[in-house]
């Protein structure tokens, strides 16, 4: 077994989720999962939101999540409140906590998302 170097441009699976009509359109890029790298414990990738876009509130009932902002500025929203998040900041989301991110800036809002163990999201 060896470590795997992942190049988002070469190795990621990109797709759009949501719609412009309800301001939820964003690009999701899966980079770490069992199919791509054989990971049994982690799922992760990149999310890119255009200005004004947000993910629908969702939770991971059986997983903890970490997000790390790479570019732009947004709002991190949980039942506990809202926080402005910027490049370099991390967010920790305990299992089962409903959450979302919204691009409140003028350019792209890009963040890494990783959750463990590998489970599915539960939309609200």
N, CA, C and O atoms as CSV, one atom per row, in Angstrom:
chain,resi,resn,atom,element,x,y,z
A,1,UNK,N,N,0.848,-1.187,0.000
A,1,UNK,CA,C,0.000,0.000,0.000
A,1,UNK,C,C,0.886,1.239,0.000
A,1,UNK,O,O,1.935,1.259,0.642
A,2,UNK,N,N,0.465,2.255,-0.712
A,2,UNK,CA,C,1.221,3.494,-0.748
A,2,UNK,C,C,0.266,4.672,-0.651
A,2,UNK,O,O,-0.940,4.520,-0.848
A,3,UNK,N,N,0.803,5.837,-0.350
A,3,UNK,CA,C,0.014,7.057,-0.348
A,3,UNK,C,C,-0.327,7.451,-1.779
A,3,UNK,O,O,0.309,7.002,-2.732
A,4,UNK,N,N,-1.331,8.290,-1.908
A,4,UNK,CA,C,-1.786,8.692,-3.235
A,4,UNK,C,C,-1.775,10.212,-3.328
A,4,UNK,O,O,-2.377,10.893,-2.498
A,5,UNK,N,N,-1.092,10.744,-4.335
A,5,UNK,CA,C,-1.124,12.175,-4.616
A,5,UNK,C,C,-2.340,12.443,-5.483
A,5,UNK,O,O,-2.528,11.789,-6.509
A,6,UNK,N,N,-3.164,13.396,-5.081
A,6,UNK,CA,C,-4.404,13.694,-5.787
A,6,UNK,C,C,-4.293,15.068,-6.440
A,6,UNK,O,O,-4.039,16.068,-5.767
A,7,UNK,N,N,-4.485,15.106,-7.739
A,7,UNK,CA,C,-4.484,16.352,-8.497
A,7,UNK,C,C,-5.932,16.675,-8.848
A,7,UNK,O,O,-6.535,15.972,-9.660
A,8,UNK,N,N,-6.506,17.724,-8.253
A,8,UNK,CA,C,-7.918,18.029,-8.539
A,8,UNK,C,C,-8.236,18.180,-10.025
A,8,UNK,O,O,-9.322,17.797,-10.461
A,9,UNK,N,N,-7.323,18.724,-10.798
A,9,UNK,CA,C,-7.581,18.901,-12.223
A,9,UNK,C,C,-7.628,17.567,-12.965
A,9,UNK,O,O,-8.356,17.425,-13.948
A,10,UNK,N,N,-6.868,16.614,-12.506
A,10,UNK,CA,C,-6.782,15.329,-13.190
A,10,UNK,C,C,-7.699,14.271,-12.571
A,10,UNK,O,O,-8.300,13.473,-13.290
A,11,UNK,N,N,-7.806,14.262,-11.247
A,11,UNK,CA,C,-8.424,13.141,-10.551
A,11,UNK,C,C,-9.842,13.369,-10.046
A,11,UNK,O,O,-10.523,12.411,-9.681
A,12,UNK,N,N,-10.292,14.593,-10.016
A,12,UNK,CA,C,-11.596,14.873,-9.429
A,12,UNK,C,C,-12.763,14.573,-10.344
A,12,UNK,O,O,-12.654,14.655,-11.567
A,13,UNK,N,N,-13.877,14.225,-9.732
A,13,UNK,CA,C,-15.136,14.047,-10.450
A,13,UNK,C,C,-15.968,15.290,-10.180
A,13,UNK,O,O,-16.404,15.507,-9.049
A,14,UNK,N,N,-16.195,16.114,-11.205
A,14,UNK,CA,C,-16.910,17.387,-11.045
A,14,UNK,C,C,-18.361,17.252,-11.497
A,14,UNK,O,O,-18.670,16.572,-12.475
A,15,UNK,N,N,-19.229,17.914,-10.763
A,15,UNK,CA,C,-20.616,18.020,-11.187
A,15,UNK,C,C,-21.250,19.215,-10.494
A,15,UNK,O,O,-20.753,19.687,-9.472
A,16,UNK,N,N,-22.340,19.697,-11.051
A,16,UNK,CA,C,-23.076,20.806,-10.449
A,16,UNK,C,C,-24.244,20.251,-9.643
A,16,UNK,O,O,-24.891,19.280,-10.037
A,17,UNK,N,N,-24.494,20.890,-8.509
A,17,UNK,CA,C,-25.652,20.547,-7.675
A,17,UNK,C,C,-26.471,21.802,-7.481
A,17,UNK,O,O,-25.936,22.910,-7.479
A,18,UNK,N,N,-27.768,21.626,-7.317
A,18,UNK,CA,C,-28.648,22.751,-7.062
A,18,UNK,C,C,-29.075,23.440,-8.349
A,18,UNK,O,O,-28.894,22.912,-9.446
A,19,UNK,N,N,-29.648,24.635,-8.192
A,19,UNK,CA,C,-30.123,25.373,-9.353
A,19,UNK,C,C,-29.975,26.877,-9.147
A,19,UNK,O,O,-29.904,27.360,-8.018
A,20,UNK,N,N,-29.929,27.602,-10.256
A,20,UNK,CA,C,-29.883,29.061,-10.184
A,20,UNK,C,C,-31.188,29.612,-9.625
A,20,UNK,O,O,-31.188,30.616,-8.912
A,21,UNK,N,N,-32.295,28.960,-9.945
A,21,UNK,CA,C,-33.609,29.448,-9.518
A,21,UNK,C,C,-33.737,29.604,-8.010
A,21,UNK,O,O,-34.310,30.580,-7.527
A,22,UNK,N,N,-33.198,28.630,-7.262
A,22,UNK,CA,C,-33.304,28.734,-5.797
A,22,UNK,C,C,-31.974,29.123,-5.138
A,22,UNK,O,O,-31.812,28.980,-3.926
A,23,UNK,N,N,-31.026,29.615,-5.944
A,23,UNK,CA,C,-29.723,30.113,-5.457
A,23,UNK,C,C,-28.907,29.049,-4.739
A,23,UNK,O,O,-28.199,29.348,-3.778
A,24,UNK,N,N,-29.006,27.794,-5.208
A,24,UNK,CA,C,-28.235,26.706,-4.598
A,24,UNK,C,C,-27.216,26.089,-5.550
A,24,UNK,O,O,-26.598,25.078,-5.219
A,25,UNK,N,N,-27.033,26.679,-6.722
A,25,UNK,CA,C,-26.108,26.109,-7.704
A,25,UNK,C,C,-24.668,26.236,-7.222
A,25,UNK,O,O,-24.224,27.319,-6.842
A,26,UNK,N,N,-23.947,25.123,-7.241
A,26,UNK,CA,C,-22.533,25.128,-6.878
A,26,UNK,C,C,-21.865,23.947,-7.558
A,26,UNK,O,O,-22.509,22.960,-7.914
A,27,UNK,N,N,-20.542,24.076,-7.730
A,27,UNK,CA,C,-19.772,22.981,-8.311
A,27,UNK,C,C,-19.180,22.154,-7.176
A,27,UNK,O,O,-18.556,22.687,-6.258
A,28,UNK,N,N,-19.382,20.869,-7.255
A,28,UNK,CA,C,-18.819,19.934,-6.277
A,28,UNK,C,C,-17.791,19.087,-7.010
A,28,UNK,O,O,-18.026,18.624,-8.126
A,29,UNK,N,N,-16.667,18.897,-6.371
A,29,UNK,CA,C,-15.621,18.050,-6.948
A,29,UNK,C,C,-15.243,17.000,-5.920
A,29,UNK,O,O,-14.650,17.322,-4.890
A,30,UNK,N,N,-15.583,15.740,-6.192
A,30,UNK,CA,C,-15.227,14.633,-5.318
A,30,UNK,C,C,-13.780,14.243,-5.586
A,30,UNK,O,O,-13.398,14.007,-6.733
A,31,UNK,N,N,-12.971,14.175,-4.523
A,31,UNK,CA,C,-11.568,13.818,-4.663
A,31,UNK,C,C,-11.182,12.586,-3.855
A,31,UNK,O,O,-10.333,11.800,-4.274
A,32,UNK,N,N,-11.809,12.424,-2.702
A,32,UNK,CA,C,-11.466,11.305,-1.822
A,32,UNK,C,C,-12.729,10.512,-1.526
A,32,UNK,O,O,-13.681,11.037,-0.949
A,33,UNK,N,N,-12.733,9.256,-1.919
A,33,UNK,CA,C,-13.790,8.314,-1.566
A,33,UNK,C,C,-13.296,6.921,-1.927
A,33,UNK,O,O,-12.175,6.758,-2.410
A,34,UNK,N,N,-14.109,5.950,-1.698
A,34,UNK,CA,C,-13.662,4.578,-1.952
A,34,UNK,C,C,-13.426,4.333,-3.447
A,34,UNK,O,O,-12.462,3.664,-3.820
A,35,UNK,N,N,-14.297,4.870,-4.299
A,35,UNK,CA,C,-14.167,4.656,-5.744
A,35,UNK,C,C,-12.874,5.242,-6.302
A,35,UNK,O,O,-12.193,4.595,-7.098
A,36,UNK,N,N,-12.530,6.465,-5.890
A,36,UNK,CA,C,-11.373,7.152,-6.463
A,36,UNK,C,C,-10.049,6.730,-5.847
A,36,UNK,O,O,-9.078,6.520,-6.575
A,37,UNK,N,N,-9.984,6.599,-4.533
A,37,UNK,CA,C,-8.686,6.317,-3.903
A,37,UNK,C,C,-8.711,5.136,-2.935
A,37,UNK,O,O,-7.693,4.822,-2.318
A,38,UNK,N,N,-9.862,4.482,-2.796
A,38,UNK,CA,C,-9.947,3.337,-1.903
A,38,UNK,C,C,-10.192,3.699,-0.443
A,38,UNK,O,O,-10.033,2.847,0.431
A,39,UNK,N,N,-10.579,4.952,-0.156
A,39,UNK,CA,C,-10.801,5.376,1.222
A,39,UNK,C,C,-12.070,4.749,1.795
A,39,UNK,O,O,-13.143,4.824,1.194
A,40,UNK,N,N,-11.932,4.147,2.932
A,40,UNK,CA,C,-13.078,3.554,3.619
A,40,UNK,C,C,-13.551,4.431,4.775
A,40,UNK,O,O,-14.656,4.228,5.278
A,41,UNK,N,N,-12.750,5.392,5.205
A,41,UNK,CA,C,-13.085,6.214,6.366
A,41,UNK,C,C,-13.399,7.676,6.042
A,41,UNK,O,O,-14.081,8.345,6.817
A,42,UNK,N,N,-12.909,8.177,4.907
A,42,UNK,CA,C,-13.077,9.593,4.590
A,42,UNK,C,C,-13.755,9.773,3.237
A,42,UNK,O,O,-13.617,8.949,2.333
A,43,UNK,N,N,-14.493,10.882,3.128
A,43,UNK,CA,C,-15.020,11.373,1.865
A,43,UNK,C,C,-14.657,12.845,1.837
A,43,UNK,O,O,-14.797,13.539,2.844
A,44,UNK,N,N,-14.186,13.335,0.680
A,44,UNK,CA,C,-13.828,14.743,0.646
A,44,UNK,C,C,-13.676,15.275,-0.751
A,44,UNK,O,O,-13.598,14.533,-1.730
A,45,UNK,N,N,-13.637,16.600,-0.810
A,45,UNK,CA,C,-13.467,17.251,-2.090
A,45,UNK,C,C,-13.489,18.756,-1.959
A,45,UNK,O,O,-13.190,19.313,-0.902
A,46,UNK,N,N,-13.850,19.405,-3.055
A,46,UNK,CA,C,-13.907,20.867,-3.117
A,46,UNK,C,C,-15.323,21.295,-3.465
A,46,UNK,O,O,-16.025,20.612,-4.211
A,47,UNK,N,N,-15.735,22.433,-2.916
A,47,UNK,CA,C,-17.007,23.056,-3.277
A,47,UNK,C,C,-16.706,24.475,-3.743
A,47,UNK,O,O,-15.919,25.184,-3.116
A,48,UNK,N,N,-17.328,24.888,-4.834
A,48,UNK,CA,C,-17.157,26.240,-5.366
A,48,UNK,C,C,-18.531,26.858,-5.553
A,48,UNK,O,O,-19.375,26.331,-6.278
A,49,UNK,N,N,-18.743,28.004,-4.875
A,49,UNK,CA,C,-20.020,28.719,-4.940
A,49,UNK,C,C,-19.789,30.063,-5.620
A,49,UNK,O,O,-18.845,30.775,-5.278
A,50,UNK,N,N,-20.634,30.412,-6.572
A,50,UNK,CA,C,-20.632,31.751,-7.167
A,50,UNK,C,C,-21.269,32.714,-6.153
A,50,UNK,O,O,-21.950,32.268,-5.230
A,51,UNK,N,N,-21.057,34.023,-6.312
A,51,UNK,CA,C,-21.669,34.990,-5.398
A,51,UNK,C,C,-23.185,34.779,-5.272
A,51,UNK,O,O,-23.886,34.587,-6.266
A,52,UNK,N,N,-23.667,34.817,-4.033
A,52,UNK,CA,C,-25.090,34.677,-3.752
A,52,UNK,C,C,-25.601,33.256,-3.650
A,52,UNK,O,O,-26.753,33.051,-3.267
A,53,UNK,N,N,-24.779,32.262,-3.981
A,53,UNK,CA,C,-25.210,30.865,-3.944
A,53,UNK,C,C,-24.963,30.259,-2.565
A,53,UNK,O,O,-24.042,30.659,-1.853
A,54,UNK,N,N,-25.809,29.277,-2.195
A,54,UNK,CA,C,-25.688,28.587,-0.904
A,54,UNK,C,C,-26.120,27.139,-1.068
A,54,UNK,O,O,-26.955,26.830,-1.919
A,55,UNK,N,N,-25.564,26.263,-0.272
A,55,UNK,CA,C,-26.023,24.878,-0.245
A,55,UNK,C,C,-27.305,24.819,0.588
A,55,UNK,O,O,-27.455,25.591,1.535
A,56,UNK,N,N,-28.229,23.920,0.251
A,56,UNK,CA,C,-29.386,23.748,1.125
A,56,UNK,C,C,-28.912,23.225,2.480
A,56,UNK,O,O,-27.922,22.495,2.542
A,57,UNK,N,N,-29.594,23.582,3.559
A,57,UNK,CA,C,-29.208,23.028,4.858
A,57,UNK,C,C,-29.231,21.494,4.804
A,57,UNK,O,O,-30.146,20.893,4.242
A,58,UNK,N,N,-28.225,20.890,5.389
A,58,UNK,CA,C,-28.127,19.429,5.403
A,58,UNK,C,C,-27.333,19.001,6.628
A,58,UNK,O,O,-26.720,19.822,7.310
A,59,UNK,N,N,-27.358,17.696,6.894
A,59,UNK,CA,C,-26.626,17.130,8.026
A,59,UNK,C,C,-26.020,15.797,7.607
A,59,UNK,O,O,-26.452,15.172,6.638
A,60,UNK,N,N,-25.022,15.386,8.352
A,60,UNK,CA,C,-24.429,14.059,8.196
A,60,UNK,C,C,-24.698,13.345,9.523
A,60,UNK,O,O,-23.945,13.528,10.480
A,61,UNK,N,N,-25.751,12.540,9.594
A,61,UNK,CA,C,-26.154,11.969,10.884
A,61,UNK,C,C,-25.127,11.040,11.518
A,61,UNK,O,O,-25.131,10.837,12.732
A,62,UNK,N,N,-24.251,10.478,10.696
A,62,UNK,CA,C,-23.279,9.521,11.221
A,62,UNK,C,C,-21.838,9.948,11.012
A,62,UNK,O,O,-20.932,9.121,11.117
A,63,UNK,N,N,-21.600,11.244,10.714
A,63,UNK,CA,C,-20.238,11.671,10.419
A,63,UNK,C,C,-19.968,13.074,10.946
A,63,UNK,O,O,-20.872,13.901,11.065
A,64,UNK,N,N,-18.708,13.318,11.255
A,64,UNK,CA,C,-18.224,14.656,11.574
A,64,UNK,C,C,-17.637,15.238,10.300
A,64,UNK,O,O,-17.135,14.505,9.448
A,65,UNK,N,N,-17.702,16.569,10.172
A,65,UNK,CA,C,-17.189,17.213,8.971
A,65,UNK,C,C,-16.257,18.360,9.330
A,65,UNK,O,O,-16.438,19.044,10.337
A,66,UNK,N,N,-15.258,18.552,8.483
A,66,UNK,CA,C,-14.359,19.696,8.577
A,66,UNK,C,C,-14.416,20.391,7.231
A,66,UNK,O,O,-14.374,19.734,6.191
A,67,UNK,N,N,-14.512,21.727,7.237
A,67,UNK,CA,C,-14.398,22.504,6.013
A,67,UNK,C,C,-13.300,23.538,6.204
A,67,UNK,O,O,-13.113,24.059,7.304
A,68,UNK,N,N,-12.572,23.833,5.129
A,68,UNK,CA,C,-11.451,24.771,5.171
A,68,UNK,C,C,-11.595,25.709,3.972
A,68,UNK,O,O,-11.591,25.261,2.825
A,69,UNK,N,N,-11.722,27.003,4.239
A,69,UNK,CA,C,-11.922,27.976,3.168
A,69,UNK,C,C,-10.595,28.222,2.446
A,69,UNK,O,O,-9.588,28.552,3.073
A,70,UNK,N,N,-10.608,28.057,1.123
A,70,UNK,CA,C,-9.424,28.282,0.291
A,70,UNK,C,C,-9.443,29.636,-0.401
A,70,UNK,O,O,-8.396,30.229,-0.659
A,71,UNK,N,N,-10.652,30.122,-0.700
A,71,UNK,CA,C,-10.768,31.349,-1.483
A,71,UNK,C,C,-12.110,32.006,-1.190
A,71,UNK,O,O,-13.122,31.327,-1.012
A,72,UNK,N,N,-12.105,33.325,-1.144
A,72,UNK,CA,C,-13.343,34.079,-1.018
A,72,UNK,C,C,-13.803,34.266,0.413
A,72,UNK,O,O,-13.052,34.068,1.368
A,73,UNK,N,N,-15.062,34.652,0.528
A,73,UNK,CA,C,-15.686,34.914,1.827
A,73,UNK,C,C,-17.122,34.410,1.793
A,73,UNK,O,O,-17.811,34.517,0.779
A,74,UNK,N,N,-17.557,33.863,2.914
A,74,UNK,CA,C,-18.915,33.352,2.977
A,74,UNK,C,C,-19.454,33.387,4.384
A,74,UNK,O,O,-18.817,33.890,5.309
A,75,UNK,N,N,-20.646,32.841,4.521
A,75,UNK,CA,C,-21.283,32.713,5.820
A,75,UNK,C,C,-21.458,31.230,6.103
A,75,UNK,O,O,-21.930,30.479,5.250
A,76,UNK,N,N,-21.079,30.815,7.295
A,76,UNK,CA,C,-21.235,29.449,7.785
A,76,UNK,C,C,-22.429,29.485,8.728
A,76,UNK,O,O,-22.420,30.222,9.714
A,77,UNK,N,N,-23.465,28.687,8.431
A,77,UNK,CA,C,-24.724,28.765,9.154
A,77,UNK,C,C,-25.052,27.421,9.793
A,77,UNK,O,O,-25.051,26.389,9.123
A,78,UNK,N,N,-25.332,27.443,11.095
A,78,UNK,CA,C,-25.795,26.273,11.845
A,78,UNK,C,C,-26.951,26.732,12.740
A,78,UNK,O,O,-27.216,27.931,12.822
A,79,UNK,N,N,-27.639,25.813,13.409
A,79,UNK,CA,C,-28.684,26.239,14.335
A,79,UNK,C,C,-28.148,27.155,15.439
A,79,UNK,O,O,-28.914,27.905,16.044
A,80,UNK,N,N,-26.857,27.101,15.701
A,80,UNK,CA,C,-26.240,27.940,16.731
A,80,UNK,C,C,-25.951,29.360,16.286
A,80,UNK,O,O,-25.560,30.196,17.100
A,81,UNK,N,N,-26.141,29.650,14.988
A,81,UNK,CA,C,-25.906,31.001,14.509
A,81,UNK,C,C,-25.160,31.040,13.194
A,81,UNK,O,O,-24.984,30.021,12.526
A,82,UNK,N,N,-24.723,32.243,12.834
A,82,UNK,CA,C,-24.013,32.478,11.586
A,82,UNK,C,C,-22.665,33.113,11.876
A,82,UNK,O,O,-22.536,33.945,12.774
A,83,UNK,N,N,-21.657,32.710,11.102
A,83,UNK,CA,C,-20.319,33.294,11.222
A,83,UNK,C,C,-19.776,33.591,9.835
A,83,UNK,O,O,-19.937,32.798,8.908
A,84,UNK,N,N,-19.128,34.749,9.702
A,84,UNK,CA,C,-18.424,35.066,8.461
A,84,UNK,C,C,-17.140,34.244,8.458
A,84,UNK,O,O,-16.415,34.210,9.452
A,85,UNK,N,N,-16.862,33.579,7.333
A,85,UNK,CA,C,-15.648,32.773,7.212
A,85,UNK,C,C,-14.873,33.235,5.989
A,85,UNK,O,O,-15.449,33.596,4.963
A,86,UNK,N,N,-13.541,33.215,6.124
A,86,UNK,CA,C,-12.643,33.709,5.081
A,86,UNK,C,C,-11.516,32.713,4.836
A,86,UNK,O,O,-11.366,31.720,5.549
A,87,UNK,N,N,-10.740,33.006,3.820
A,87,UNK,CA,C,-9.609,32.169,3.430
A,87,UNK,C,C,-8.761,31.793,4.637
A,87,UNK,O,O,-8.378,32.642,5.442
A,88,UNK,N,N,-8.479,30.495,4.741
A,88,UNK,CA,C,-7.627,29.984,5.808
A,88,UNK,C,C,-8.375,29.531,7.045
A,88,UNK,O,O,-7.794,28.862,7.900
A,89,UNK,N,N,-9.643,29.874,7.165
A,89,UNK,CA,C,-10.399,29.477,8.359
A,89,UNK,C,C,-10.988,28.079,8.192
A,89,UNK,O,O,-11.363,27.659,7.097
A,90,UNK,N,N,-11.053,27.383,9.314
A,90,UNK,CA,C,-11.594,26.032,9.382
A,90,UNK,C,C,-12.931,26.071,10.103
A,90,UNK,O,O,-13.165,26.929,10.954
A,91,UNK,N,N,-13.812,25.128,9.753
A,91,UNK,CA,C,-15.052,24.936,10.482
A,91,UNK,C,C,-15.158,23.459,10.845
A,91,UNK,O,O,-14.811,22.582,10.054
A,92,UNK,N,N,-15.643,23.203,12.056
A,92,UNK,CA,C,-15.884,21.827,12.499
A,92,UNK,C,C,-17.376,21.660,12.698
A,92,UNK,O,O,-18.014,22.483,13.356
A,93,UNK,N,N,-17.940,20.593,12.131
A,93,UNK,CA,C,-19.367,20.335,12.228
A,93,UNK,C,C,-19.561,18.959,12.865
A,93,UNK,O,O,-19.243,17.941,12.249
A,94,UNK,N,N,-20.084,18.921,14.098
A,94,UNK,CA,C,-20.323,17.627,14.750
A,94,UNK,C,C,-21.369,16.805,13.993
A,94,UNK,O,O,-22.171,17.344,13.230
A,95,UNK,N,N,-21.342,15.514,14.216
A,95,UNK,CA,C,-22.299,14.635,13.532
A,95,UNK,C,C,-23.733,15.071,13.839
A,95,UNK,O,O,-24.067,15.421,14.971
A,96,UNK,N,N,-24.563,15.040,12.806
A,96,UNK,CA,C,-25.974,15.351,12.957
A,96,UNK,C,C,-26.336,16.824,13.011
A,96,UNK,O,O,-27.522,17.147,13.073
A,97,UNK,N,N,-25.365,17.734,12.990
A,97,UNK,CA,C,-25.663,19.166,13.079
A,97,UNK,C,C,-25.977,19.709,11.675
A,97,UNK,O,O,-25.158,19.613,10.760
A,98,UNK,N,N,-27.176,20.278,11.530
A,98,UNK,CA,C,-27.553,20.876,10.260
A,98,UNK,C,C,-26.654,22.083,9.987
A,98,UNK,O,O,-26.342,22.850,10.897
A,99,UNK,N,N,-26.243,22.245,8.734
A,99,UNK,CA,C,-25.326,23.328,8.400
A,99,UNK,C,C,-25.435,23.682,6.923
A,99,UNK,O,O,-25.987,22.928,6.122
A,100,UNK,N,N,-24.898,24.841,6.587
A,100,UNK,CA,C,-24.785,25.277,5.209
A,100,UNK,C,C,-23.714,26.355,5.119
A,100,UNK,O,O,-23.320,26.945,6.124
A,101,UNK,N,N,-23.258,26.596,3.920
A,101,UNK,CA,C,-22.352,27.705,3.606
A,101,UNK,C,C,-23.021,28.542,2.522
A,101,UNK,O,O,-23.720,28.011,1.659
A,102,UNK,N,N,-22.801,29.847,2.571
A,102,UNK,CA,C,-23.336,30.760,1.558
A,102,UNK,C,C,-22.242,31.725,1.134
A,102,UNK,O,O,-21.509,32.251,1.972
A,103,UNK,N,N,-22.133,31.956,-0.166
A,103,UNK,CA,C,-21.161,32.923,-0.674
A,103,UNK,C,C,-21.738,34.318,-0.498
A,103,UNK,O,O,-22.723,34.676,-1.144
A,104,UNK,N,N,-21.126,35.103,0.375
A,104,UNK,CA,C,-21.556,36.478,0.613
A,104,UNK,C,C,-20.562,37.478,0.038
A,104,UNK,O,O,-20.699,38.684,0.245
A,105,UNK,N,N,-19.565,36.982,-0.681
A,105,UNK,CA,C,-18.551,37.845,-1.274
A,105,UNK,C,C,-18.881,38.188,-2.712
A,105,UNK,O,O,-19.981,37.927,-3.198
A,106,UNK,N,N,-17.903,38.781,-3.380
A,106,UNK,CA,C,-18.096,39.199,-4.768
A,106,UNK,C,C,-17.415,38.276,-5.777
A,106,UNK,O,O,-17.617,38.420,-6.983
A,107,UNK,N,N,-16.620,37.342,-5.298
A,107,UNK,CA,C,-15.942,36.388,-6.176
A,107,UNK,C,C,-16.279,34.972,-5.767
A,107,UNK,O,O,-17.150,34.769,-4.921
A,108,UNK,N,N,-15.609,33.982,-6.347
A,108,UNK,CA,C,-15.862,32.590,-5.981
A,108,UNK,C,C,-15.561,32.328,-4.502
A,108,UNK,O,O,-14.636,32.907,-3.932
A,109,UNK,N,N,-16.345,31.459,-3.902
A,109,UNK,CA,C,-16.154,30.995,-2.526
A,109,UNK,C,C,-15.834,29.510,-2.645
A,109,UNK,O,O,-16.686,28.718,-3.048
A,110,UNK,N,N,-14.603,29.132,-2.292
A,110,UNK,CA,C,-14.128,27.765,-2.498
A,110,UNK,C,C,-13.670,27.197,-1.166
A,110,UNK,O,O,-12.918,27.842,-0.434
A,111,UNK,N,N,-14.127,25.979,-0.850
A,111,UNK,CA,C,-13.649,25.341,0.369
A,111,UNK,C,C,-13.491,23.838,0.196
A,111,UNK,O,O,-14.160,23.203,-0.620
A,112,UNK,N,N,-12.589,23.301,0.987
A,112,UNK,CA,C,-12.395,21.857,1.092
A,112,UNK,C,C,-13.437,21.340,2.067
A,112,UNK,O,O,-13.706,21.989,3.078
A,113,UNK,N,N,-14.025,20.195,1.789
A,113,UNK,CA,C,-14.915,19.527,2.732
A,113,UNK,C,C,-14.465,18.081,2.887
A,113,UNK,O,O,-14.165,17.390,1.914
A,114,UNK,N,N,-14.427,17.651,4.137
A,114,UNK,CA,C,-14.026,16.274,4.457
A,114,UNK,C,C,-14.924,15.793,5.578
A,114,UNK,O,O,-15.085,16.478,6.588
A,115,UNK,N,N,-15.511,14.618,5.405
A,115,UNK,CA,C,-16.228,14.044,6.524
A,115,UNK,C,C,-15.858,12.585,6.728
A,115,UNK,O,O,-15.453,11.875,5.808
A,116,UNK,N,N,-16.019,12.174,7.984
A,116,UNK,CA,C,-15.648,10.821,8.378
A,116,UNK,C,C,-16.553,10.358,9.500
A,116,UNK,O,O,-16.875,11.142,10.393
A,117,UNK,N,N,-16.972,9.098,9.477
A,117,UNK,CA,C,-16.721,8.127,8.417
A,117,UNK,C,C,-17.519,8.483,7.170
A,117,UNK,O,O,-18.375,9.367,7.188
A,118,UNK,N,N,-17.219,7.775,6.092
A,118,UNK,CA,C,-17.859,8.045,4.807
A,118,UNK,C,C,-19.341,7.678,4.895
A,118,UNK,O,O,-19.687,6.506,5.039
A,119,UNK,N,N,-20.216,8.687,4.808
A,119,UNK,CA,C,-21.673,8.491,4.847
A,119,UNK,C,C,-22.320,9.402,3.820
A,119,UNK,O,O,-21.618,10.079,3.068
A,120,UNK,N,N,-23.609,9.432,3.775
A,120,UNK,CA,C,-24.349,10.292,2.867
A,120,UNK,C,C,-24.869,11.527,3.604
A,120,UNK,O,O,-25.095,11.485,4.814
A,121,UNK,N,N,-25.055,12.619,2.875
A,121,UNK,CA,C,-25.681,13.818,3.425
A,121,UNK,C,C,-27.181,13.596,3.555
A,121,UNK,O,O,-27.769,12.813,2.808
A,122,UNK,N,N,-27.785,14.281,4.494
A,122,UNK,CA,C,-29.222,14.244,4.653
A,122,UNK,C,C,-29.781,15.637,4.433
A,122,UNK,O,O,-29.638,16.499,5.301
A,123,UNK,N,N,-30.426,15.884,3.268
A,123,UNK,CA,C,-30.992,17.211,3.035
A,123,UNK,C,C,-32.128,17.503,4.005
A,123,UNK,O,O,-32.788,16.592,4.505
A,124,UNK,N,N,-32.342,18.772,4.258
A,124,UNK,CA,C,-33.451,19.172,5.129
A,124,UNK,C,C,-34.743,19.015,4.399
A,124,UNK,O,O,-35.804,19.298,4.954
